[in-house]
Amino acid sequence: MLSEDTVLETIKENIIDPEIGINIVDMGLIYGVDINDTTVDITMTLTSPGCPAGGQIVNGAQHVTQQLDGVDEVNVNVVWNPRWTPELMSEDAKDELGIF
């Protein structure tokens, strides 16, 4: 069954920030996943508005989510508020990067 956890796990396993080498879920870039029947709305941000990998990251999140059973439409909404900060990273990501 399609769930927020399924979407997040799929993105976590497949979409890595190419500059940092950590998945975008642990990076704290995914702010929310809303599922309405067969439509998935993802609210996310990037580390900065000028992120050179931004298009690749957003398109990747949309693509892997679209491949899930029961998904007909995926909408990715990139927001800048709240602004991303390293505090949004998971403890695993912080440990990997040596951020305390």
N, CA, C and O atoms as a Tinker XYZ file with bonds, in Angstrom:
   400  protein
     1  N      0.834000   -1.187000    0.000000    73     2
     2  CA     0.000000    0.000000    0.000000    64     1     3
     3  C      0.883000    1.258000    0.000000    63     2     4     5
     4  O      1.915000    1.305000    0.669000    81     3
     5  N      0.469000    2.241000   -0.740000    73     3     6
     6  CA     1.209000    3.494000   -0.854000    64     5     7
     7  C      1.107000    4.280000    0.454000    63     6     8     9
     8  O      0.013000    4.510000    0.970000    81     7
     9  N      2.261000    4.687000    0.980000    73     7    10
    10  CA     2.286000    5.456000    2.218000    64     9    11
    11  C      3.415000    6.479000    2.165000    63    10    12    13
    12  O      4.299000    6.402000    1.312000    81    11
    13  N      3.373000    7.428000    3.079000    73    11    14
    14  CA     4.438000    8.419000    3.173000    64    13    15
    15  C      5.775000    7.723000    3.428000    63    14    16    17
    16  O      6.791000    8.092000    2.839000    81    15
    17  N      5.773000    6.721000    4.301000    73    15    18
    18  CA     7.010000    5.995000    4.590000    64    17    19
    19  C      7.576000    5.316000    3.350000    63    18    20    21
    20  O      8.790000    5.301000    3.145000    81    19
    21  N      6.690000    4.747000    2.514000    73    19    22
    22  CA     7.128000    4.090000    1.282000    64    21    23
    23  C      7.779000    5.096000    0.343000    63    22    24    25
    24  O      8.829000    4.821000   -0.238000    81    23
    25  N      7.159000    6.259000    0.193000    73    23    26
    26  CA     7.707000    7.305000   -0.673000    64    25    27
    27  C      9.068000    7.760000   -0.141000    63    26    28    29
    28  O     10.035000    7.847000   -0.897000    81    27
    29  N      9.138000    8.049000    1.155000    73    27    30
    30  CA    10.398000    8.522000    1.739000    64    29    31
    31  C     11.504000    7.476000    1.618000    63    30    32    33
    32  O     12.646000    7.817000    1.311000    81    31
    33  N     11.179000    6.217000    1.855000    73    31    34
    34  CA    12.180000    5.157000    1.759000    64    33    35
    35  C     12.674000    5.002000    0.322000    63    34    36    37
    36  O     13.863000    4.778000    0.094000    81    35
    37  N     11.767000    5.120000   -0.644000    73    35    38
    38  CA    12.148000    5.022000   -2.055000    64    37    39
    39  C     13.083000    6.162000   -2.441000    63    38    40    41
    40  O     14.091000    5.942000   -3.112000    81    39
    41  N     12.751000    7.373000   -2.021000    73    39    42
    42  CA    13.615000    8.517000   -2.309000    64    41    43
    43  C     14.957000    8.347000   -1.601000    63    42    44    45
    44  O     16.011000    8.594000   -2.187000    81    43
    45  N     14.913000    7.926000   -0.340000    73    43    46
    46  CA    16.136000    7.744000    0.446000    64    45    47
    47  C     17.089000    6.750000   -0.216000    63    46    48    49
    48  O     18.302000    6.961000   -0.230000    81    47
    49  N     16.542000    5.680000   -0.757000    73    47    50
    50  CA    17.369000    4.641000   -1.366000    64    49    51
    51  C     17.913000    5.033000   -2.739000    63    50    52    53
    52  O     18.893000    4.451000   -3.202000    81    51
    53  N     17.285000    6.017000   -3.396000    73    51    54
    54  CA    17.617000    6.274000   -4.794000    64    53    55
    55  C     18.163000    7.656000   -5.126000    63    54    56    57
    56  O     18.814000    7.814000   -6.159000    81    55
    57  N     17.926000    8.649000   -4.300000    73    55    58
    58  CA    18.324000   10.012000   -4.675000    64    57    59
    59  C     19.377000   10.531000   -3.696000    63    58    60    61
    60  O     19.091000   10.826000   -2.535000    81    59
    61  N     20.587000   10.629000   -4.200000    73    59    62
    62  CA    21.740000   11.076000   -3.426000    64    61    63
    63  C     22.137000   12.470000   -3.909000    63    62    64    65
    64  O     22.207000   12.719000   -5.113000    81    63
    65  N     22.393000   13.367000   -2.973000    73    63    66
    66  CA    22.914000   14.680000   -3.351000    64    65    67
    67  C     24.309000   14.438000   -3.927000    63    66    68    69
    68  O     25.205000   14.007000   -3.202000    81    67
    69  N     24.509000   14.711000   -5.234000    73    67    70
    70  CA    25.779000   14.367000   -5.872000    64    69    71
    71  C     26.977000   15.156000   -5.339000    63    70    72    73
    72  O     28.113000   14.698000   -5.461000    81    71
    73  N     26.749000   16.313000   -4.761000    73    71    74
    74  CA    27.858000   17.101000   -4.235000    64    73    75
    75  C     28.279000   16.642000   -2.844000    63    74    76    77
    76  O     29.452000   16.724000   -2.481000    81    75
    77  N     27.307000   16.157000   -2.069000    73    75    78
    78  CA    27.584000   15.811000   -0.679000    64    77    79
    79  C     27.683000   14.303000   -0.479000    63    78    80    81
    80  O     28.377000   13.838000    0.425000    81    79
    81  N     26.987000   13.534000   -1.327000    73    79    82
    82  CA    27.064000   12.089000   -1.249000    64    81    83
    83  C     26.146000   11.457000   -0.219000    63    82    84    85
    84  O     26.360000   10.314000    0.187000    81    83
    85  N     25.132000   12.186000    0.206000    73    83    86
    86  CA    24.164000   11.691000    1.187000    64    85    87
    87  C     22.773000   11.798000    0.574000    63    86    88    89
    88  O     22.487000   12.730000   -0.178000    81    87
    89  N     21.909000   10.835000    0.900000    73    87    90
    90  CA    20.562000   10.873000    0.329000    64    89    91
    91  C     19.806000   12.112000    0.806000    63    90    92    93
    92  O     20.070000   12.642000    1.886000    81    91
    93  N     18.862000   12.561000   -0.021000    73    91    94
    94  CA    18.188000   13.839000    0.255000    64    93    95
    95  C     17.201000   13.763000    1.412000    63    94    96    97
    96  O     16.819000   14.798000    1.959000    81    95
    97  N     16.779000   12.559000    1.796000    73    95    98
    98  CA    15.914000   12.434000    2.978000    64    97    99
    99  C     16.749000   12.708000    4.229000    63    98   100   101
   100  O     16.353000   13.514000    5.071000    81    99
   101  N     17.897000   12.047000    4.356000    73    99   102
   102  CA    18.765000   12.286000    5.509000    64   101   103
   103  C     19.359000   13.691000    5.499000    63   102   104   105
   104  O     19.716000   14.223000    6.550000    81   103
   105  N     19.464000   14.287000    4.326000    73   103   106
   106  CA    19.931000   15.675000    4.236000    64   105   107
   107  C     18.895000   16.653000    4.815000    63   106   108   109
   108  O     19.221000   17.796000    5.136000    81   107
   109  N     17.657000   16.190000    4.941000    73   107   110
   110  CA    16.596000   17.062000    5.456000    64   109   111
   111  C     15.962000   17.919000    4.385000    63   110   112   113
   112  O     15.350000   18.943000    4.689000    81   111
   113  N     16.101000   17.508000    3.117000    73   111   114
   114  CA    15.551000   18.305000    2.021000    64   113   115
   115  C     14.068000   18.038000    1.760000    63   114   116   117
   116  O     13.402000   18.846000    1.114000    81   115
   117  N     13.550000   16.927000    2.250000    73   115   118
   118  CA    12.131000   16.622000    2.059000    64   117   119
   119  C     11.362000   17.138000    3.269000    63   118   120   121
   120  O     11.564000   16.668000    4.388000    81   119
   121  N     10.483000   18.103000    3.037000    73   119   122
   122  CA     9.708000   18.699000    4.125000    64   121   123
   123  C      8.383000   17.983000    4.344000    63   122   124   125
   124  O      7.859000   17.980000    5.458000    81   123
   125  N      7.833000   17.374000    3.294000    73   123   126
   126  CA     6.563000   16.697000    3.475000    64   125   127
   127  C      6.146000   15.899000    2.260000    63   126   128   129
   128  O      6.531000   16.204000    1.131000    81   127
   129  N      5.337000   14.851000    2.516000    73   127   130
   130  CA     4.763000   14.024000    1.464000    64   129   131
   131  C      3.280000   13.906000    1.754000    63   130   132   133
   132  O      2.889000   13.444000    2.825000    81   131
   133  N      2.454000   14.319000    0.805000    73   131   134
   134  CA     1.000000   14.198000    0.934000    64   133   135
   135  C      0.495000   13.285000   -0.168000    63   134   136   137
   136  O      0.842000   13.448000   -1.338000    81   135
   137  N     -0.320000   12.332000    0.220000    73   135   138
   138  CA    -0.869000   11.378000   -0.741000    64   137   139
   139  C     -2.378000   11.544000   -0.767000    63   138   140   141
   140  O     -3.046000   11.467000    0.264000    81   139
   141  N     -2.900000   11.774000   -1.960000    73   139   142
   142  CA    -4.340000   11.894000   -2.165000    64   141   143
   143  C     -4.712000   10.925000   -3.276000    63   142   144   145
   144  O     -4.586000   11.237000   -4.460000    81   143
   145  N     -5.172000    9.747000   -2.877000    73   143   146
   146  CA    -5.534000    8.685000   -3.804000    64   145   147
   147  C     -4.288000    8.253000   -4.583000    63   146   148   149
   148  O     -3.411000    7.606000   -4.011000    81   147
   149  N     -4.187000    8.588000   -5.858000    73   147   150
   150  CA    -3.034000    8.176000   -6.668000    64   149   151
   151  C     -2.097000    9.337000   -6.986000    63   150   152   153
   152  O     -1.212000    9.211000   -7.833000    81   151
   153  N     -2.291000   10.464000   -6.308000    73   151   154
   154  CA    -1.446000   11.642000   -6.508000    64   153   155
   155  C     -0.561000   11.852000   -5.294000    63   154   156   157
   156  O     -1.034000   11.840000   -4.157000    81   155
   157  N      0.732000   12.047000   -5.543000    73   155   158
   158  CA     1.688000   12.299000   -4.469000    64   157   159
   159  C      2.229000   13.716000   -4.641000    63   158   160   161
   160  O      2.734000   14.080000   -5.703000    81   159
   161  N      2.114000   14.498000   -3.586000    73   159   162
   162  CA     2.663000   15.851000   -3.556000    64   161   163
   163  C      3.848000   15.858000   -2.601000    63   162   164   165
   164  O      3.713000   15.535000   -1.421000    81   163
   165  N      4.998000   16.227000   -3.121000    73   163   166
   166  CA     6.221000   16.286000   -2.322000    64   165   167
   167  C      6.603000   17.748000   -2.153000    63   166   168   169
   168  O      6.721000   18.485000   -3.133000    81   167
   169  N      6.794000   18.161000   -0.914000    73   167   170
   170  CA     7.298000   19.499000   -0.622000    64   169   171
   171  C      8.738000   19.335000   -0.174000    63   170   172   173
   172  O      9.043000   18.587000    0.755000    81   171
   173  N      9.611000   20.050000   -0.856000    73   171   174
   174  CA    11.038000   19.907000   -0.560000    64   173   175
   175  C     11.755000   21.218000   -0.792000    63   174   176   177
   176  O     11.181000   22.183000   -1.296000    81   175
   177  N     13.015000   21.235000   -0.416000    73   175   178
   178  CA    13.871000   22.386000   -0.656000    64   177   179
   179  C     15.207000   21.879000   -1.189000    63   178   180   181
   180  O     15.396000   20.679000   -1.386000    81   179
   181  N     16.102000   22.782000   -1.413000    73   179   182
   182  CA    17.472000   22.469000   -1.804000    64   181   183
   183  C     18.402000   23.182000   -0.837000    63   182   184   185
   184  O     17.960000   24.050000   -0.084000    81   183
   185  N     19.664000   22.835000   -0.844000    73   183   186
   186  CA    20.591000   23.462000    0.096000    64   185   187
   187  C     20.760000   24.952000   -0.172000    63   186   188   189
   188  O     21.074000   25.722000    0.736000    81   187
   189  N     20.550000   25.355000   -1.426000    73   187   190
   190  CA    20.607000   26.777000   -1.778000    64   189   191
   191  C     19.847000   26.988000   -3.080000    63   190   192   193
   192  O     19.715000   26.061000   -3.878000    81   191
   193  N     19.340000   28.214000   -3.302000    73   191   194
   194  CA    18.621000   28.484000   -4.553000    64   193   195
   195  C     19.473000   28.246000   -5.802000    63   194   196   197
   196  O     18.935000   27.930000   -6.863000    81   195
   197  N     20.784000   28.391000   -5.687000    73   195   198
   198  CA    21.663000   28.196000   -6.838000    64   197   199
   199  C     22.272000   26.808000   -6.897000    63   198   200   201
   200  O     23.275000   26.610000   -7.584000    81   199
   201  N     21.702000   25.853000   -6.205000    73   199   202
   202  CA    22.237000   24.493000   -6.160000    64   201   203
   203  C     22.410000   23.954000   -7.586000    63   202   204   205
   204  O     21.424000   23.811000   -8.308000    81   203
   205  N     23.643000   23.654000   -7.999000    73   203   206
   206  CA    23.865000   23.198000   -9.370000    64   205   207
   207  C     23.217000   21.847000   -9.677000    63   206   208   209
   208  O     22.971000   21.535000  -10.842000    81   207
   209  N     22.941000   21.050000   -8.656000    73   207   210
   210  CA    22.310000   19.740000   -8.866000    64   209   211
   211  C     20.801000   19.785000   -8.619000    63   210   212   213
   212  O     20.143000   18.745000   -8.598000    81   211
   213  N     20.260000   20.979000   -8.433000    73   211   214
   214  CA    18.844000   21.121000   -8.092000    64   213   215
   215  C     17.900000   20.422000   -9.049000    63   214   216   217
   216  O     17.017000   19.683000   -8.614000    81   215
   217  N     18.068000   20.639000  -10.333000    73   215   218
   218  CA    17.189000   20.011000  -11.322000    64   217   219
   219  C     17.277000   18.498000  -11.284000    63   218   220   221
   220  O     16.261000   17.809000  -11.374000    81   219
   221  N     18.484000   17.981000  -11.150000    73   219   222
   222  CA    18.711000   16.546000  -11.084000    64   221   223
   223  C     18.041000   15.950000   -9.840000    63   222   224   225
   224  O     17.425000   14.887000   -9.917000    81   223
   225  N     18.157000   16.623000   -8.716000    73   223   226
   226  CA    17.583000   16.134000   -7.459000    64   225   227
   227  C     16.057000   16.140000   -7.523000    63   226   228   229
   228  O     15.418000   15.149000   -7.169000    81   227
   229  N     15.474000   17.246000   -7.970000    73   227   230
   230  CA    14.013000   17.364000   -8.054000    64   229   231
   231  C     13.450000   16.357000   -9.048000    63   230   232   233
   232  O     12.481000   15.660000   -8.746000    81   231
   233  N     14.048000   16.279000  -10.226000    73   231   234
   234  CA    13.571000   15.325000  -11.241000    64   233   235
   235  C     13.727000   13.892000  -10.765000    63   234   236   237
   236  O     12.873000   13.050000  -11.043000    81   235
   237  N     14.797000   13.610000  -10.059000    73   235   238
   238  CA    15.012000   12.264000   -9.534000    64   237   239
   239  C     13.948000   11.869000   -8.527000    63   238   240   241
   240  O     13.415000   10.761000   -8.579000    81   239
   241  N     13.639000   12.777000   -7.610000    73   239   242
   242  CA    12.602000   12.500000   -6.607000    64   241   243
   243  C     11.256000   12.245000   -7.286000    63   242   244   245
   244  O     10.517000   11.342000   -6.894000    81   243
   245  N     10.947000   13.039000   -8.295000    73   243   246
   246  CA     9.692000   12.848000   -9.019000    64   245   247
   247  C      9.691000   11.511000   -9.762000    63   246   248   249
   248  O      8.701000   10.781000   -9.731000    81   247
   249  N     10.775000   11.201000  -10.411000    73   247   250
   250  CA    10.849000    9.986000  -11.224000    64   249   251
   251  C     10.713000    8.717000  -10.382000    63   250   252   253
   252  O      9.912000    7.843000  -10.714000    81   251
   253  N     11.485000    8.603000   -9.295000    73   251   254
   254  CA    11.424000    7.375000   -8.502000    64   253   255
   255  C     10.078000    7.219000   -7.811000    63   254   256   257
   256  O      9.612000    6.097000   -7.613000    81   255
   257  N      9.451000    8.320000   -7.445000    73   255   258
   258  CA     8.129000    8.250000   -6.823000    64   257   259
   259  C      7.088000    7.829000   -7.851000    63   258   260   261
   260  O      6.175000    7.067000   -7.534000    81   259
   261  N      7.217000    8.316000   -9.066000    73   259   262
   262  CA     6.284000    7.975000  -10.145000    64   261   263
   263  C      6.299000    6.468000  -10.437000    63   262   264   265
   264  O      5.305000    5.913000  -10.904000    81   263
   265  N      7.415000    5.821000  -10.165000    73   263   266
   266  CA     7.553000    4.390000  -10.454000    64   265   267
   267  C      6.855000    3.496000   -9.426000    63   266   268   269
   268  O      6.699000    2.298000   -9.661000    81   267
   269  N      6.437000    4.058000   -8.300000    73   267   270
   270  CA     5.789000    3.252000   -7.260000    64   269   271
   271  C      4.405000    2.785000   -7.699000    63   270   272   273
   272  O      3.688000    3.505000   -8.394000    81   271
   273  N      4.040000    1.582000   -7.290000    73   271   274
   274  CA     2.705000    1.056000   -7.581000    64   273   275
   275  C      1.652000    1.956000   -6.952000    63   274   276   277
   276  O      1.775000    2.368000   -5.799000    81   275
   277  N      0.626000    2.251000   -7.718000    73   275   278
   278  CA    -0.488000    3.054000   -7.227000    64   277   279
   279  C     -0.317000    4.543000   -7.407000    63   278   280   281
   280  O     -1.172000    5.319000   -6.983000    81   279
   281  N      0.786000    4.961000   -8.037000    73   279   282
   282  CA     1.028000    6.387000   -8.251000    64   281   283
   283  C      0.750000    6.732000   -9.707000    63   282   284   285
   284  O      1.347000    6.163000  -10.620000    81   283
   285  N     -0.167000    7.677000   -9.907000    73   283   286
   286  CA    -0.467000    8.164000  -11.253000    64   285   287
   287  C      0.156000    9.533000  -11.523000    63   286   288   289
   288  O      0.491000    9.855000  -12.663000    81   287
   289  N      0.309000   10.338000  -10.467000    73   287   290
   290  CA     0.808000   11.699000  -10.653000    64   289   291
   291  C      1.688000   12.081000   -9.469000    63   290   292   293
   292  O      1.377000   11.763000   -8.322000    81   291
   293  N      2.794000   12.769000   -9.762000    73   291   294
   294  CA     3.688000   13.270000   -8.725000    64   293   295
   295  C      3.925000   14.747000   -8.966000    63   294   296   297
   296  O      4.319000   15.157000  -10.058000    81   295
   297  N      3.684000   15.536000   -7.944000    73   295   298
   298  CA     3.950000   16.966000   -7.997000    64   297   299
   299  C      5.021000   17.289000   -6.972000    63   298   300   301
   300  O      4.879000   16.968000   -5.792000    81   299
   301  N      6.096000   17.926000   -7.424000    73   299   302
   302  CA     7.169000   18.325000   -6.519000    64   301   303
   303  C      7.144000   19.843000   -6.409000    63   302   304   305
   304  O      7.278000   20.559000   -7.401000    81   303
   305  N      6.970000   20.311000   -5.190000    73   303   306
   306  CA     6.928000   21.739000   -4.915000    64   305   307
   307  C      8.197000   22.116000   -4.160000    63   306   308   309
   308  O      8.387000   21.706000   -3.015000    81   307
   309  N      9.064000   22.894000   -4.798000    73   307   310
   310  CA    10.296000   23.351000   -4.154000    64   309   311
   311  C     10.003000   24.667000   -3.451000    63   310   312   313
   312  O      9.531000   25.627000   -4.061000    81   311
   313  N     10.293000   24.689000   -2.154000    73   311   314
   314  CA    10.046000   25.877000   -1.343000    64   313   315
   315  C     11.362000   26.363000   -0.739000    63   314   316   317
   316  O     12.322000   25.603000   -0.616000    81   315
   317  N     11.388000   27.624000   -0.370000    73   315   318
   318  CA    12.591000   28.208000    0.225000    64   317   319
   319  C     12.357000   28.657000    1.656000    63   318   320   321
   320  O     13.249000   29.211000    2.298000    81   319
   321  N     11.161000   28.417000    2.147000    73   319   322
   322  CA    10.826000   28.793000    3.505000    64   321   323
   323  C     10.127000   27.615000    4.168000    63   322   324   325
   324  O      9.052000   27.241000    3.699000    81   323
   325  N     10.644000   27.017000    5.199000    73   323   326
   326  CA    11.857000   27.446000    5.895000    64   325   327
   327  C     13.110000   27.103000    5.090000    63   326   328   329
   328  O     13.151000   26.144000    4.319000    81   327
   329  N     14.105000   27.915000    5.304000    73   327   330
   330  CA    15.386000   27.741000    4.625000    64   329   331
   331  C     16.085000   26.506000    5.177000    63   330   332   333
   332  O     16.022000   26.226000    6.374000    81   331
   333  N     16.761000   25.763000    4.281000    73   331   334
   334  CA    17.502000   24.582000    4.718000    64   333   335
   335  C     18.723000   25.015000    5.513000    63   334   336   337
   336  O     19.414000   25.971000    5.160000    81   335
   337  N     18.969000   24.286000    6.597000    73   335   338
   338  CA    20.181000   24.460000    7.386000    64   337   339
   339  C     20.696000   23.066000    7.763000    63   338   340   341
   340  O     19.926000   22.107000    7.727000    81   339
   341  N     21.950000   22.933000    8.117000    73   339   342
   342  CA    22.485000   21.624000    8.497000    64   341   343
   343  C     21.766000   20.990000    9.692000    63   342   344   345
   344  O     21.840000   19.775000    9.878000    81   343
   345  N     21.081000   21.785000   10.493000    73   343   346
   346  CA    20.341000   21.240000   11.632000    64   345   347
   347  C     19.211000   20.320000   11.190000    63   346   348   349
   348  O     18.733000   19.515000   11.989000    81   347
   349  N     18.772000   20.418000    9.934000    73   347   350
   350  CA    17.692000   19.580000    9.416000    64   349   351
   351  C     18.166000   18.173000    9.049000    63   350   352   353
   352  O     17.353000   17.290000    8.778000    81   351
   353  N     19.468000   17.972000    9.040000    73   351   354
   354  CA    20.022000   16.676000    8.665000    64   353   355
   355  C     19.763000   15.644000    9.760000    63   354   356   357
   356  O     19.669000   15.980000   10.940000    81   355
   357  N     19.649000   14.385000    9.347000    73   355   358
   358  CA    19.513000   13.299000   10.314000    64   357   359
   359  C     20.830000   13.144000   11.079000    63   358   360   361
   360  O     21.878000   13.612000   10.634000    81   359
   361  N     20.759000   12.487000   12.223000    73   359   362
   362  CA    21.973000   12.247000   13.000000    64   361   363
   363  C     22.983000   11.419000   12.198000    63   362   364   365
   364  O     24.188000   11.655000   12.280000    81   363
   365  N     22.484000   10.448000   11.422000    73   363   366
   366  CA    23.382000    9.633000   10.591000    64   365   367
   367  C     24.138000   10.500000    9.588000    63   366   368   369
   368  O     25.342000   10.330000    9.398000    81   367
   369  N     23.429000   11.430000    8.948000    73   367   370
   370  CA    24.061000   12.308000    7.965000    64   369   371
   371  C     25.084000   13.223000    8.634000    63   370   372   373
   372  O     26.179000   13.432000    8.112000    81   371
   373  N     24.718000   13.760000    9.783000    73   371   374
   374  CA    25.653000   14.617000   10.507000    64   373   375
   375  C     26.915000   13.842000   10.891000    63   374   376   377
   376  O     28.030000   14.344000   10.750000    81   375
   377  N     26.726000   12.624000   11.375000    73   375   378
   378  CA    27.872000   11.784000   11.742000    64   377   379
   379  C     28.770000   11.521000   10.539000    63   378   380   381
   380  O     29.995000   11.593000   10.637000    81   379
   381  N     28.150000   11.218000    9.409000    73   379   382
   382  CA    28.925000   10.911000    8.201000    64   381   383
   383  C     29.761000   12.109000    7.753000    63   382   384   385
   384  O     30.873000   11.951000    7.248000    81   383
   385  N     29.209000   13.307000    7.946000    73   383   386
   386  CA    29.926000   14.517000    7.541000    64   385   387
   387  C     30.773000   15.123000    8.646000    63   386   388   389
   388  O     31.477000   16.108000    8.429000    81   387
   389  N     30.704000   14.531000    9.834000    73   387   390
   390  CA    31.497000   15.043000   10.940000    64   389   391
   391  C     30.952000   16.326000   11.526000    63   390   392   393
   392  O     31.712000   17.143000   12.045000    81   391
   393  N     29.633000   16.516000   11.450000    73   391   394
   394  CA    28.993000   17.710000   12.016000    64   393   395
   395  C     28.449000   17.335000   13.393000    63   394   396   397
   396  O     27.711000   16.361000   13.537000    81   395
   397  N     28.822000   18.120000   14.397000    73   395   398
   398  CA    28.395000   17.801000   15.768000    64   397   399
   399  C     27.499000   18.877000   16.327000    63   398   400
   400  O     27.047000   18.774000   17.468000    81   399
